[in-house]
Amino acid sequence: MLIEYFEKFNLRINDFDCHDRILMSSILDIFQDVAGKHATKLGVGFHDLLKKNRIWVVVRTKFDIYKQPKQEET
């Protein structure tokens, strides 16, 4: 079973606000992409569950930013 899943993302200029802080919406988009790919690898992705008439939903999310990333950083 694939317990951990890692992926690198290149941050783009439009992932940041006018004060060069990463947008919360960009962080959540990245989380959604990673969660979807990880779920697919585990066999519980969107299409896998759709065949079984099931879905999974994230209803609450909390995260902390320990280091503010910079534009075009990976």
C-alpha positions as CSV (number, residue, x, y, z in Angstrom):
1,M,0.0,0.0,0.0
2,L,1.2,3.5,-0.9
3,I,1.1,5.3,2.5
4,E,3.0,8.4,1.4
5,Y,2.8,10.2,-1.9
6,F,5.1,13.0,-2.9
7,E,5.0,15.3,-5.9
8,K,6.8,18.5,-6.8
9,F,5.0,21.6,-8.0
10,N,6.4,24.7,-9.7
11,L,4.8,27.7,-8.2
12,R,3.6,30.3,-10.8
13,I,3.3,34.0,-10.6
14,N,-0.5,33.8,-10.5
15,D,-0.2,31.6,-7.3
16,F,0.7,34.8,-5.4
17,D,-1.0,38.0,-4.3
18,C,0.2,41.5,-4.9
19,H,2.3,41.2,-1.7
20,D,4.1,38.0,-2.9
21,R,2.2,35.8,-0.5
22,I,1.0,32.5,-1.8
23,L,-2.8,32.4,-2.2
24,M,-4.8,30.1,0.0
25,S,-6.7,29.0,-3.1
26,S,-3.5,27.9,-4.8
27,I,-2.5,25.8,-1.8
28,L,-5.9,24.2,-1.7
29,D,-5.7,23.5,-5.5
30,I,-2.3,21.8,-5.0
31,F,-3.8,19.7,-2.1
32,Q,-6.7,18.7,-4.3
33,D,-4.4,17.6,-7.1
34,V,-2.2,15.6,-4.9
35,A,-5.1,14.0,-3.0
36,G,-6.8,13.0,-6.3
37,K,-3.6,11.4,-7.7
38,H,-2.8,9.6,-4.4
39,A,-6.4,8.3,-4.1
40,T,-6.2,7.0,-7.7
41,K,-3.0,5.1,-7.0
42,L,-4.6,3.6,-3.9
43,G,-7.6,2.5,-5.9
44,V,-10.1,4.9,-4.3
45,G,-10.0,7.7,-6.9
46,F,-13.0,9.4,-8.5
47,H,-13.6,6.8,-11.2
48,D,-12.9,3.8,-8.9
49,L,-15.5,5.0,-6.4
50,L,-18.0,6.1,-9.1
51,K,-18.1,2.5,-10.3
52,K,-19.2,1.5,-6.8
53,N,-21.7,4.4,-6.4
54,R,-19.5,6.0,-3.7
55,I,-17.6,9.3,-3.2
56,W,-15.3,10.8,-0.7
57,V,-15.5,14.4,0.4
58,V,-13.2,16.7,2.3
59,V,-15.4,18.8,4.5
60,R,-12.9,20.7,6.6
61,T,-9.3,21.7,6.0
62,K,-6.7,23.4,8.2
63,F,-3.1,24.0,7.4
64,D,-0.2,26.1,8.6
65,I,2.4,27.8,6.4
66,Y,5.8,27.4,8.1
67,K,7.8,29.1,5.3
68,Q,6.4,31.5,2.8
69,P,7.4,30.1,-0.7
70,K,8.7,32.4,-3.4
71,Q,7.4,32.8,-7.0
72,E,8.7,30.2,-9.4
73,E,10.0,28.0,-6.5
74,T,9.5,24.3,-6.6
